[in-house]
Amino acid sequence: MRYFEQPKKRKKKIKQIVVHCSASDFGDKDKIDEWHKNRGFKSCGYHFVILNGNVSSNSYDKAKDGVVEYGRNWWENGAHVRGHNKNTIGICLIGLPKKIHSLPFGVFTIKQLRSLFCLLYEAIRFFELSPNDIVGHNEIVNYDNDPYNDKLCPGFNVEFIRKVFKYMPGIYFRRHCG
Ligand SMILES: [Zn+2]
């Protein structure tokens, strides 16, 4: 275990993992912390943020591409989907999709996707979930009065990810995820 090795502070049941995008072409956990505080949240509302190398609007650091940063502790409620923050984990990919891509590669980097799959693989085992428990923000009920909850996020059809977990043998993940 790599991402979820912290002891369980409470017996909290995680039922779903929700995949998001930042709707920005740059950023990191600290930037999101700032953006979310401006929106009135206590801190970054996601549990994990997966970087694309563009930490600020005018810098690129190859070493940051695919890096997973921690937001809130997984046992704390996130602030990422209104009405669904109690038993979910929120993962945010830095990226700015303009439309729903049939594959996520249009906006997210290969390294981001690799990190996402490794994180999800571990989450599925740690929380005893099935691939069907991985959902996109755009698949969860929308609230018309929430301007931040649009149907675009995360910019691709997360069914793609569920299929990978249904059909890809576990050995692939064990080999490629440290
Ligand atoms: Zn979202």
Residues whose N, C-alpha, C, O or C-beta is under 5 A from the ligand:
A	BS01	ZN	H20 C21 H80 H137 C153
